[in-house]
C-alpha cells in the first residue's frame, strides 16, 4: 500500500517539477518532457515509500509453527 501511495505522490511531484522548474532547452533527459519527469518521479516515490514497509520478523513466523 505504501508503494502505491509513493508512486502517486512521486508522479505528482515529478509533474510539478517539470511544470515549475523543468528544462526549457530540451537537453535534459528527465525534465525535458512531462512524461519522463512524471515516470521518473513515480519510480523514485515508489522506491522511497517502499523503504518504510514493515516486514514480519523470522521469529514471529517460527513461533507460529
PDB file of N, CA, C, O and CB in Angstrom:
ATOM      1  N   UNK A   1       0.823  -1.197   0.000  1.00  0.00           N
ATOM      2  CA  UNK A   1       0.000   0.000   0.000  1.00  0.00           C
ATOM      3  C   UNK A   1       0.872   1.269   0.000  1.00  0.00           C
ATOM      4  O   UNK A   1       0.574   2.245  -0.689  1.00  0.00           O
ATOM      5  CB  UNK A   1      -0.939  -0.006   1.217  1.00  0.00           C
ATOM      6  N   UNK A   2       1.941   1.227   0.781  1.00  0.00           N
ATOM      7  CA  UNK A   2       2.814   2.399   0.826  1.00  0.00           C
ATOM      8  C   UNK A   2       3.488   2.662  -0.515  1.00  0.00           C
ATOM      9  O   UNK A   2       3.690   3.815  -0.895  1.00  0.00           O
ATOM     10  CB  UNK A   2       3.868   2.224   1.903  1.00  0.00           C
ATOM     11  N   UNK A   3       3.833   1.606  -1.223  1.00  0.00           N
ATOM     12  CA  UNK A   3       4.479   1.781  -2.521  1.00  0.00           C
ATOM     13  C   UNK A   3       3.525   2.451  -3.508  1.00  0.00           C
ATOM     14  O   UNK A   3       3.947   3.292  -4.302  1.00  0.00           O
ATOM     15  CB  UNK A   3       4.956   0.424  -3.074  1.00  0.00           C
ATOM     16  N   UNK A   4       2.260   2.091  -3.463  1.00  0.00           N
ATOM     17  CA  UNK A   4       1.270   2.704  -4.365  1.00  0.00           C
ATOM     18  C   UNK A   4       1.102   4.187  -4.049  1.00  0.00           C
ATOM     19  O   UNK A   4       1.035   5.020  -4.953  1.00  0.00           O
ATOM     20  CB  UNK A   4      -0.094   1.980  -4.253  1.00  0.00           C
ATOM     21  N   UNK A   5       1.036   4.503  -2.781  1.00  0.00           N
ATOM     22  CA  UNK A   5       0.942   5.915  -2.373  1.00  0.00           C
ATOM     23  C   UNK A   5       2.195   6.664  -2.817  1.00  0.00           C
ATOM     24  O   UNK A   5       2.107   7.798  -3.288  1.00  0.00           O
ATOM     25  CB  UNK A   5       0.755   6.038  -0.830  1.00  0.00           C
ATOM     26  N   UNK A   6       3.357   6.034  -2.669  1.00  0.00           N
ATOM     27  CA  UNK A   6       4.608   6.645  -3.090  1.00  0.00           C
ATOM     28  C   UNK A   6       4.658   6.887  -4.586  1.00  0.00           C
ATOM     29  O   UNK A   6       5.182   7.908  -5.032  1.00  0.00           O
ATOM     30  CB  UNK A   6       5.764   5.783  -2.681  1.00  0.00           C
ATOM     31  N   UNK A   7       4.115   5.957  -5.368  1.00  0.00           N
ATOM     32  CA  UNK A   7       4.072   6.126  -6.820  1.00  0.00           C
ATOM     33  C   UNK A   7       3.218   7.322  -7.188  1.00  0.00           C
ATOM     34  O   UNK A   7       3.591   8.118  -8.050  1.00  0.00           O
ATOM     35  CB  UNK A   7       3.535   4.862  -7.499  1.00  0.00           C
ATOM     36  N   UNK A   8       2.076   7.447  -6.539  1.00  0.00           N
ATOM     37  CA  UNK A   8       1.169   8.567  -6.830  1.00  0.00           C
ATOM     38  C   UNK A   8       1.798   9.894  -6.430  1.00  0.00           C
ATOM     39  O   UNK A   8       1.789  10.852  -7.204  1.00  0.00           O
ATOM     40  CB  UNK A   8      -0.172   8.382  -6.099  1.00  0.00           C
ATOM     41  N   UNK A   9       2.343   9.947  -5.225  1.00  0.00           N
ATOM     42  CA  UNK A   9       2.977  11.180  -4.744  1.00  0.00           C
ATOM     43  C   UNK A   9       4.172  11.541  -5.622  1.00  0.00           C
ATOM     44  O   UNK A   9       4.359  12.707  -5.971  1.00  0.00           O
ATOM     45  CB  UNK A   9       3.424  11.027  -3.272  1.00  0.00           C
ATOM     46  N   UNK A  10       4.976  10.547  -5.978  1.00  0.00           N
ATOM     47  CA  UNK A  10       6.138  10.791  -6.820  1.00  0.00           C
ATOM     48  C   UNK A  10       5.769  11.268  -8.214  1.00  0.00           C
ATOM     49  O   UNK A  10       6.434  12.138  -8.777  1.00  0.00           O
ATOM     50  CB  UNK A  10       6.960   9.546  -6.920  1.00  0.00           C
ATOM     51  N   UNK A  11       4.694  10.691  -8.775  1.00  0.00           N
ATOM     52  CA  UNK A  11       4.257  11.110 -10.111  1.00  0.00           C
ATOM     53  C   UNK A  11       3.797  12.563 -10.095  1.00  0.00           C
ATOM     54  O   UNK A  11       4.125  13.336 -10.996  1.00  0.00           O
ATOM     55  CB  UNK A  11       3.122  10.201 -10.620  1.00  0.00           C
ATOM     56  N   UNK A  12       3.040  12.926  -9.071  1.00  0.00           N
ATOM     57  CA  UNK A  12       2.584  14.319  -8.957  1.00  0.00           C
ATOM     58  C   UNK A  12       3.778  15.245  -8.764  1.00  0.00           C
ATOM     59  O   UNK A  12       3.854  16.306  -9.384  1.00  0.00           O
ATOM     60  CB  UNK A  12       1.584  14.479  -7.780  1.00  0.00           C
ATOM     61  N   UNK A  13       4.705  14.845  -7.908  1.00  0.00           N
ATOM     62  CA  UNK A  13       5.896  15.672  -7.673  1.00  0.00           C
ATOM     63  C   UNK A  13       6.743  15.798  -8.937  1.00  0.00           C
ATOM     64  O   UNK A  13       7.267  16.874  -9.222  1.00  0.00           O
ATOM     65  CB  UNK A  13       6.742  15.081  -6.535  1.00  0.00           C
ATOM     66  N   UNK A  14       6.881  14.725  -9.688  1.00  0.00           N
ATOM     67  CA  UNK A  14       7.645  14.771 -10.932  1.00  0.00           C
ATOM     68  C   UNK A  14       7.014  15.699 -11.949  1.00  0.00           C
ATOM     69  O   UNK A  14       7.707  16.463 -12.621  1.00  0.00           O
ATOM     70  CB  UNK A  14       7.776  13.384 -11.519  1.00  0.00           C
ATOM     71  N   UNK A  15       5.691  15.631 -12.060  1.00  0.00           N
ATOM     72  CA  UNK A  15       5.000  16.515 -12.993  1.00  0.00           C
ATOM     73  C   UNK A  15       5.131  17.977 -12.567  1.00  0.00           C
ATOM     74  O   UNK A  15       5.383  18.851 -13.397  1.00  0.00           O
ATOM     75  CB  UNK A  15       3.522  16.125 -13.097  1.00  0.00           C
ATOM     76  N   UNK A  16       4.961  18.238 -11.274  1.00  0.00           N
ATOM     77  CA  UNK A  16       5.092  19.614 -10.785  1.00  0.00           C
ATOM     78  C   UNK A  16       6.513  20.135 -10.955  1.00  0.00           C
ATOM     79  O   UNK A  16       6.717  21.318 -11.230  1.00  0.00           O
ATOM     80  CB  UNK A  16       4.681  19.697  -9.316  1.00  0.00           C
ATOM     81  N   UNK A  17       7.488  19.257 -10.791  1.00  0.00           N
ATOM     82  CA  UNK A  17       8.875  19.675 -11.019  1.00  0.00           C
ATOM     83  C   UNK A  17       9.071  20.078 -12.479  1.00  0.00           C
ATOM     84  O   UNK A  17       9.704  21.093 -12.771  1.00  0.00           O
ATOM     85  CB  UNK A  17       9.860  18.540 -10.637  1.00  0.00           C
ATOM     86  N   UNK A  18       8.521  19.272 -13.397  1.00  0.00           N
ATOM     87  CA  UNK A  18       8.620  19.619 -14.819  1.00  0.00           C
ATOM     88  C   UNK A  18       7.935  20.950 -15.099  1.00  0.00           C
ATOM     89  O   UNK A  18       8.465  21.782 -15.836  1.00  0.00           O
ATOM     90  CB  UNK A  18       8.000  18.513 -15.691  1.00  0.00           C
ATOM     91  N   UNK A  19       6.764  21.150 -14.515  1.00  0.00           N
ATOM     92  CA  UNK A  19       5.979  22.357 -14.799  1.00  0.00           C
ATOM     93  C   UNK A  19       6.651  23.627 -14.269  1.00  0.00           C
ATOM     94  O   UNK A  19       6.679  24.644 -14.962  1.00  0.00           O
ATOM     95  CB  UNK A  19       4.589  22.225 -14.193  1.00  0.00           C
ATOM     96  N   UNK A  20       7.185  23.576 -13.062  1.00  0.00           N
ATOM     97  CA  UNK A  20       7.706  24.792 -12.448  1.00  0.00           C
ATOM     98  C   UNK A  20       9.218  24.970 -12.584  1.00  0.00           C
ATOM     99  O   UNK A  20       9.699  26.102 -12.546  1.00  0.00           O
ATOM    100  CB  UNK A  20       7.344  24.806 -11.009  1.00  0.00           C
ATOM    101  N   UNK A  21       9.971  23.895 -12.738  1.00  0.00           N
ATOM    102  CA  UNK A  21      11.421  24.004 -12.856  1.00  0.00           C
ATOM    103  C   UNK A  21      11.845  23.602 -14.257  1.00  0.00           C
ATOM    104  O   UNK A  21      12.358  24.421 -15.020  1.00  0.00           O
ATOM    105  CB  UNK A  21      12.132  23.128 -11.800  1.00  0.00           C
ATOM    106  N   UNK A  22      11.629  22.347 -14.590  1.00  0.00           N
ATOM    107  CA  UNK A  22      11.829  21.823 -15.938  1.00  0.00           C
ATOM    108  C   UNK A  22      13.138  22.182 -16.607  1.00  0.00           C
ATOM    109  O   UNK A  22      14.079  22.663 -15.977  1.00  0.00           O
ATOM    110  CB  UNK A  22      10.749  22.281 -16.783  1.00  0.00           C
ATOM    111  N   UNK A  23      13.166  21.934 -17.900  1.00  0.00           N
ATOM    112  CA  UNK A  23      14.349  22.213 -18.705  1.00  0.00           C
ATOM    113  C   UNK A  23      13.858  22.773 -20.035  1.00  0.00           C
ATOM    114  O   UNK A  23      13.346  22.030 -20.872  1.00  0.00           O
ATOM    115  CB  UNK A  23      15.240  20.921 -18.909  1.00  0.00           C
ATOM    116  N   UNK A  24      14.009  24.045 -20.226  1.00  0.00           N
ATOM    117  CA  UNK A  24      13.452  24.691 -21.419  1.00  0.00           C
ATOM    118  C   UNK A  24      14.269  24.419 -22.679  1.00  0.00           C
ATOM    119  O   UNK A  24      13.746  24.537 -23.787  1.00  0.00           O
ATOM    120  CB  UNK A  24      13.357  26.183 -21.197  1.00  0.00           C
ATOM    121  N   UNK A  25      15.532  24.060 -22.529  1.00  0.00           N
ATOM    122  CA  UNK A  25      16.371  23.841 -23.716  1.00  0.00           C
ATOM    123  C   UNK A  25      16.100  22.486 -24.370  1.00  0.00           C
ATOM    124  O   UNK A  25      16.394  22.305 -25.551  1.00  0.00           O
ATOM    125  CB  UNK A  25      17.848  23.942 -23.339  1.00  0.00           C
ATOM    126  N   UNK A  26      15.548  21.541 -23.624  1.00  0.00           N
ATOM    127  CA  UNK A  26      15.277  20.216 -24.169  1.00  0.00           C
ATOM    128  C   UNK A  26      16.452  19.270 -24.108  1.00  0.00           C
ATOM    129  O   UNK A  26      16.365  18.146 -24.602  1.00  0.00           O
ATOM    130  CB  UNK A  26      14.836  20.338 -25.568  1.00  0.00           C
ATOM    131  N   UNK A  27      17.546  19.697 -23.515  1.00  0.00           N
ATOM    132  CA  UNK A  27      18.734  18.847 -23.458  1.00  0.00           C
ATOM    133  C   UNK A  27      18.781  17.970 -22.207  1.00  0.00           C
ATOM    134  O   UNK A  27      19.639  17.094 -22.097  1.00  0.00           O
ATOM    135  CB  UNK A  27      19.975  19.704 -23.518  1.00  0.00           C
ATOM    136  N   UNK A  28      17.876  18.197 -21.277  1.00  0.00           N
ATOM    137  CA  UNK A  28      17.833  17.401 -20.044  1.00  0.00           C
ATOM    138  C   UNK A  28      17.019  16.130 -20.309  1.00  0.00           C
ATOM    139  O   UNK A  28      15.888  16.207 -20.791  1.00  0.00           O
ATOM    140  CB  UNK A  28      17.214  18.227 -18.855  1.00  0.00           C
ATOM    141  N   UNK A  29      17.577  14.992 -20.003  1.00  0.00           N
ATOM    142  CA  UNK A  29      16.925  13.722 -20.326  1.00  0.00           C
ATOM    143  C   UNK A  29      15.647  13.501 -19.524  1.00  0.00           C
ATOM    144  O   UNK A  29      14.665  12.997 -20.070  1.00  0.00           O
ATOM    145  CB  UNK A  29      17.880  12.575 -20.081  1.00  0.00           C
ATOM    146  N   UNK A  30      15.634  13.857 -18.270  1.00  0.00           N
ATOM    147  CA  UNK A  30      14.478  13.561 -17.423  1.00  0.00           C
ATOM    148  C   UNK A  30      13.465  14.700 -17.440  1.00  0.00           C
ATOM    149  O   UNK A  30      12.269  14.450 -17.586  1.00  0.00           O
ATOM    150  CB  UNK A  30      14.928  13.289 -15.991  1.00  0.00           C
ATOM    151  N   UNK A  31      13.907  15.917 -17.299  1.00  0.00           N
ATOM    152  CA  UNK A  31      12.975  17.025 -17.116  1.00  0.00           C
ATOM    153  C   UNK A  31      12.590  17.737 -18.404  1.00  0.00           C
ATOM    154  O   UNK A  31      11.926  18.773 -18.348  1.00  0.00           O
ATOM    155  CB  UNK A  31      13.562  18.011 -16.179  1.00  0.00           C
ATOM    156  N   UNK A  32      12.980  17.222 -19.550  1.00  0.00           N
ATOM    157  CA  UNK A  32      12.632  17.904 -20.794  1.00  0.00           C
ATOM    158  C   UNK A  32      11.201  17.634 -21.237  1.00  0.00           C
ATOM    159  O   UNK A  32      10.630  18.435 -21.978  1.00  0.00           O
ATOM    160  CB  UNK A  32      13.580  17.491 -21.886  1.00  0.00           C
ATOM    161  N   UNK A  33      10.605  16.525 -20.803  1.00  0.00           N
ATOM    162  CA  UNK A  33       9.213  16.240 -21.160  1.00  0.00           C
ATOM    163  C   UNK A  33       8.428  15.868 -19.902  1.00  0.00           C
ATOM    164  O   UNK A  33       8.999  15.311 -18.964  1.00  0.00           O
ATOM    165  CB  UNK A  33       9.134  15.095 -22.214  1.00  0.00           C
ATOM    166  N   UNK A  34       7.140  16.165 -19.869  1.00  0.00           N
ATOM    167  CA  UNK A  34       6.350  15.840 -18.680  1.00  0.00           C
ATOM    168  C   UNK A  34       6.232  14.335 -18.448  1.00  0.00           C
ATOM    169  O   UNK A  34       6.144  13.894 -17.302  1.00  0.00           O
ATOM    170  CB  UNK A  34       4.965  16.445 -18.800  1.00  0.00           C
ATOM    171  N   UNK A  35       6.228  13.544 -19.516  1.00  0.00           N
ATOM    172  CA  UNK A  35       6.105  12.095 -19.358  1.00  0.00           C
ATOM    173  C   UNK A  35       7.335  11.516 -18.669  1.00  0.00           C
ATOM    174  O   UNK A  35       7.207  10.711 -17.747  1.00  0.00           O
ATOM    175  CB  UNK A  35       5.898  11.423 -20.722  1.00  0.00           C
ATOM    176  N   UNK A  36       8.516  11.915 -19.104  1.00  0.00           N
ATOM    177  CA  UNK A  36       9.749  11.428 -18.476  1.00  0.00           C
ATOM    178  C   UNK A  36       9.831  11.840 -17.019  1.00  0.00           C
ATOM    179  O   UNK A  36      10.182  11.035 -16.157  1.00  0.00           O
ATOM    180  CB  UNK A  36      10.969  11.945 -19.226  1.00  0.00           C
ATOM    181  N   UNK A  37       9.509  13.082 -16.750  1.00  0.00           N
ATOM    182  CA  UNK A  37       9.585  13.598 -15.396  1.00  0.00           C
ATOM    183  C   UNK A  37       8.576  12.909 -14.477  1.00  0.00           C
ATOM    184  O   UNK A  37       8.896  12.593 -13.331  1.00  0.00           O
ATOM    185  CB  UNK A  37       9.354  15.101 -15.396  1.00  0.00           C
ATOM    186  N   UNK A  38       7.365  12.677 -14.972  1.00  0.00           N
ATOM    187  CA  UNK A  38       6.330  12.019 -14.180  1.00  0.00           C
ATOM    188  C   UNK A  38       6.694  10.569 -13.905  1.00  0.00           C
ATOM    189  O   UNK A  38       6.542  10.100 -12.777  1.00  0.00           O
ATOM    190  CB  UNK A  38       4.981  12.095 -14.894  1.00  0.00           C
ATOM    191  N   UNK A  39       7.170   9.853 -14.910  1.00  0.00           N
ATOM    192  CA  UNK A  39       7.555   8.451 -14.715  1.00  0.00           C
ATOM    193  C   UNK A  39       8.743   8.317 -13.764  1.00  0.00           C
ATOM    194  O   UNK A  39       8.770   7.418 -12.925  1.00  0.00           O
ATOM    195  CB  UNK A  39       7.892   7.806 -16.060  1.00  0.00           C
ATOM    196  N   UNK A  40       9.715   9.202 -13.894  1.00  0.00           N
ATOM    197  CA  UNK A  40      10.870   9.173 -13.001  1.00  0.00           C
ATOM    198  C   UNK A  40      10.438   9.471 -11.560  1.00  0.00           C
ATOM    199  O   UNK A  40      10.894   8.818 -10.622  1.00  0.00           O
ATOM    200  CB  UNK A  40      11.941  10.189 -13.465  1.00  0.00           C
ATOM    201  N   UNK A  41       9.560  10.457 -11.395  1.00  0.00           N
ATOM    202  CA  UNK A  41       9.047  10.770 -10.061  1.00  0.00           C
ATOM    203  C   UNK A  41       8.274   9.615  -9.465  1.00  0.00           C
ATOM    204  O   UNK A  41       8.395   9.339  -8.272  1.00  0.00           O
ATOM    205  CB  UNK A  41       8.167  11.996 -10.112  1.00  0.00           C
ATOM    206  N   UNK A  42       7.470   8.927 -10.285  1.00  0.00           N
ATOM    207  CA  UNK A  42       6.712   7.773  -9.802  1.00  0.00           C
ATOM    208  C   UNK A  42       7.648   6.652  -9.358  1.00  0.00           C
ATOM    209  O   UNK A  42       7.423   6.022  -8.325  1.00  0.00           O
ATOM    210  CB  UNK A  42       5.758   7.264 -10.892  1.00  0.00           C
ATOM    211  N   UNK A  43       8.682   6.408 -10.129  1.00  0.00           N
ATOM    212  CA  UNK A  43       9.660   5.375  -9.778  1.00  0.00           C
ATOM    213  C   UNK A  43      10.362   5.718  -8.465  1.00  0.00           C
ATOM    214  O   UNK A  43      10.470   4.873  -7.577  1.00  0.00           O
ATOM    215  CB  UNK A  43      10.697   5.208 -10.906  1.00  0.00           C
ATOM    216  N   UNK A  44      10.833   6.948  -8.347  1.00  0.00           N
ATOM    217  CA  UNK A  44      11.538   7.357  -7.131  1.00  0.00           C
ATOM    218  C   UNK A  44      10.604   7.363  -5.916  1.00  0.00           C
ATOM    219  O   UNK A  44      11.005   6.955  -4.826  1.00  0.00           O
ATOM    220  CB  UNK A  44      12.158   8.747  -7.323  1.00  0.00           C
ATOM    221  N   UNK A  45       9.373   7.820  -6.098  1.00  0.00           N
ATOM    222  CA  UNK A  45       8.415   7.822  -4.998  1.00  0.00           C
ATOM    223  C   UNK A  45       8.079   6.425  -4.531  1.00  0.00           C
ATOM    224  O   UNK A  45       7.994   6.173  -3.329  1.00  0.00           O
ATOM    225  CB  UNK A  45       7.154   8.534  -5.406  1.00  0.00           C
ATOM    226  N   UNK A  46       7.885   5.502  -5.479  1.00  0.00           N
ATOM    227  CA  UNK A  46       7.610   4.117  -5.106  1.00  0.00           C
ATOM    228  C   UNK A  46       8.758   3.486  -4.352  1.00  0.00           C
ATOM    229  O   UNK A  46       8.551   2.782  -3.363  1.00  0.00           O
ATOM    230  CB  UNK A  46       7.304   3.302  -6.328  1.00  0.00           C
ATOM    231  N   UNK A  47       9.965   3.737  -4.817  1.00  0.00           N
ATOM    232  CA  UNK A  47      11.137   3.191  -4.124  1.00  0.00           C
ATOM    233  C   UNK A  47      11.311   3.803  -2.739  1.00  0.00           C
ATOM    234  O   UNK A  47      11.620   3.103  -1.775  1.00  0.00           O
ATOM    235  CB  UNK A  47      12.397   3.425  -4.954  1.00  0.00           C
ATOM    236  N   UNK A  48      11.114   5.094  -2.649  1.00  0.00           N
ATOM    237  CA  UNK A  48      11.285   5.774  -1.363  1.00  0.00           C
ATOM    238  C   UNK A  48      10.258   5.303  -0.337  1.00  0.00           C
ATOM    239  O   UNK A  48      10.616   4.997   0.800  1.00  0.00           O
ATOM    240  CB  UNK A  48      11.179   7.287  -1.546  1.00  0.00           C
ATOM    241  N   UNK A  49       9.002   5.244  -0.724  1.00  0.00           N
ATOM    242  CA  UNK A  49       7.964   4.857   0.219  1.00  0.00           C
ATOM    243  C   UNK A  49       8.044   3.376   0.579  1.00  0.00           C
ATOM    244  O   UNK A  49       7.639   2.994   1.677  1.00  0.00           O
ATOM    245  CB  UNK A  49       6.598   5.176  -0.353  1.00  0.00           C
ATOM    246  N   UNK A  50       8.554   2.538  -0.313  1.00  0.00           N
ATOM    247  CA  UNK A  50       8.644   1.110  -0.008  1.00  0.00           C
ATOM    248  C   UNK A  50       9.726   0.818   1.032  1.00  0.00           C
ATOM    249  O   UNK A  50       9.745  -0.266   1.614  1.00  0.00           O
ATOM    250  CB  UNK A  50       8.923   0.317  -1.283  1.00  0.00           C
ATOM    251  N   UNK A  51      10.614   1.759   1.268  1.00  0.00           N
ATOM    252  CA  UNK A  51      11.623   1.583   2.312  1.00  0.00           C
ATOM    253  C   UNK A  51      10.966   1.471   3.680  1.00  0.00           C
ATOM    254  O   UNK A  51      11.471   0.756   4.546  1.00  0.00           O
ATOM    255  CB  UNK A  51      12.624   2.749   2.299  1.00  0.00           C
ATOM    256  N   UNK A  52       9.861   2.155   3.891  1.00  0.00           N
ATOM    257  CA  UNK A  52       9.218   2.236   5.199  1.00  0.00           C
ATOM    258  C   UNK A  52       8.242   1.102   5.467  1.00  0.00           C
ATOM    259  O   UNK A  52       7.544   1.129   6.481  1.00  0.00           O
ATOM    260  CB  UNK A  52       8.505   3.537   5.326  1.00  0.00           C
ATOM    261  N   UNK A  53       8.173   0.115   4.596  1.00  0.00           N
ATOM    262  CA  UNK A  53       7.269  -1.015   4.777  1.00  0.00           C
ATOM    263  C   UNK A  53       7.783  -1.908   5.898  1.00  0.00           C
ATOM    264  O   UNK A  53       8.954  -2.285   5.920  1.00  0.00           O
ATOM    265  CB  UNK A  53       7.123  -1.819   3.464  1.00  0.00           C
ATOM    266  N   UNK A  54       6.894  -2.240   6.826  1.00  0.00           N
ATOM    267  CA  UNK A  54       7.281  -3.116   7.917  1.00  0.00           C
ATOM    268  C   UNK A  54       7.284  -4.553   7.422  1.00  0.00           C
ATOM    269  O   UNK A  54       6.362  -4.993   6.734  1.00  0.00           O
ATOM    270  CB  UNK A  54       6.333  -2.949   9.126  1.00  0.00           C
ATOM    271  N   UNK A  55       8.325  -5.269   7.781  1.00  0.00           N
ATOM    272  CA  UNK A  55       8.428  -6.671   7.413  1.00  0.00           C
ATOM    273  C   UNK A  55       8.254  -7.530   8.661  1.00  0.00           C
ATOM    274  O   UNK A  55       8.671  -7.155   9.757  1.00  0.00           O
ATOM    275  CB  UNK A  55       9.783  -6.966   6.724  1.00  0.00           C
ATOM    276  N   UNK A  56       7.628  -8.691   8.468  1.00  0.00           N
ATOM    277  CA  UNK A  56       7.497  -9.623   9.587  1.00  0.00           C
ATOM    278  C   UNK A  56       8.857 -10.213   9.900  1.00  0.00           C
ATOM    279  O   UNK A  56       9.635 -10.540   9.003  1.00  0.00           O
ATOM    280  CB  UNK A  56       6.473 -10.743   9.269  1.00  0.00           C
ATOM    281  N   UNK A  57       9.123 -10.340  11.160  1.00  0.00           N
ATOM    282  CA  UNK A  57      10.405 -10.906  11.557  1.00  0.00           C
ATOM    283  C   UNK A  57      10.345 -12.423  11.514  1.00  0.00           C
ATOM    284  O   UNK A  57       9.267 -13.003  11.644  1.00  0.00           O
ATOM    285  CB  UNK A  57      10.801 -10.424  12.960  1.00  0.00           C
ATOM    286  N   UNK A  58      11.458 -13.057  11.339  1.00  0.00           N
ATOM    287  CA  UNK A  58      11.540 -14.507  11.250  1.00  0.00           C
ATOM    288  C   UNK A  58      11.105 -15.156  12.553  1.00  0.00           C
ATOM    289  O   UNK A  58      10.548 -16.254  12.529  1.00  0.00           O
ATOM    290  CB  UNK A  58      12.958 -14.940  10.894  1.00  0.00           C
ATOM    291  N   UNK A  59      11.344 -14.505  13.704  1.00  0.00           N
ATOM    292  CA  UNK A  59      10.957 -15.056  14.995  1.00  0.00           C
ATOM    293  C   UNK A  59       9.449 -15.240  15.083  1.00  0.00           C
ATOM    294  O   UNK A  59       8.987 -16.252  15.612  1.00  0.00           O
ATOM    295  CB  UNK A  59      11.443 -14.154  16.125  1.00  0.00           C
ATOM    296  N   UNK A  60       8.679 -14.298  14.583  1.00  0.00           N
ATOM    297  CA  UNK A  60       7.239 -14.385  14.609  1.00  0.00           C
ATOM    298  C   UNK A  60       6.748 -15.571  13.796  1.00  0.00           C
ATOM    299  O   UNK A  60       5.784 -16.229  14.186  1.00  0.00           O
ATOM    300  CB  UNK A  60       6.628 -13.104  14.093  1.00  0.00           C
ATOM    301  N   UNK A  61       7.382 -15.848  12.694  1.00  0.00           N
ATOM    302  CA  UNK A  61       6.982 -16.946  11.835  1.00  0.00           C
ATOM    303  C   UNK A  61       7.325 -18.291  12.494  1.00  0.00           C
ATOM    304  O   UNK A  61       6.526 -19.226  12.446  1.00  0.00           O
ATOM    305  CB  UNK A  61       7.664 -16.824  10.458  1.00  0.00           C
ATOM    306  N   UNK A  62       8.489 -18.386  13.096  1.00  0.00           N
ATOM    307  CA  UNK A  62       8.898 -19.655  13.711  1.00  0.00           C
ATOM    308  C   UNK A  62       8.099 -19.969  14.969  1.00  0.00           C
ATOM    309  O   UNK A  62       7.932 -21.147  15.285  1.00  0.00           O
ATOM    310  CB  UNK A  62      10.380 -19.619  14.045  1.00  0.00           C
ATOM    311  N   UNK A  63       7.600 -18.987  15.698  1.00  0.00           N
ATOM    312  CA  UNK A  63       6.783 -19.228  16.881  1.00  0.00           C
ATOM    313  C   UNK A  63       5.423 -19.825  16.530  1.00  0.00           C
ATOM    314  O   UNK A  63       4.862 -20.611  17.295  1.00  0.00           O
ATOM    315  CB  UNK A  63       6.593 -17.937  17.649  1.00  0.00           C
ATOM    316  N   UNK A  64       4.903 -19.446  15.373  1.00  0.00           N
ATOM    317  CA  UNK A  64       3.595 -19.938  14.971  1.00  0.00           C
ATOM    318  C   UNK A  64       3.646 -21.383  14.487  1.00  0.00           C
ATOM    319  O   UNK A  64       2.602 -22.031  14.409  1.00  0.00           O
ATOM    320  CB  UNK A  64       3.025 -19.055  13.888  1.00  0.00           C
ATOM    321  N   UNK A  65       4.807 -21.898  14.165  1.00  0.00           N
ATOM    322  CA  UNK A  65       4.907 -23.282  13.668  1.00  0.00           C
ATOM    323  C   UNK A  65       5.043 -24.263  14.767  1.00  0.00           C
ATOM    324  O   UNK A  65       5.138 -25.464  14.515  1.00  0.00           O
ATOM    325  CB  UNK A  65       6.061 -23.435  12.739  1.00  0.00           C
TER     326      UNK A  65
END
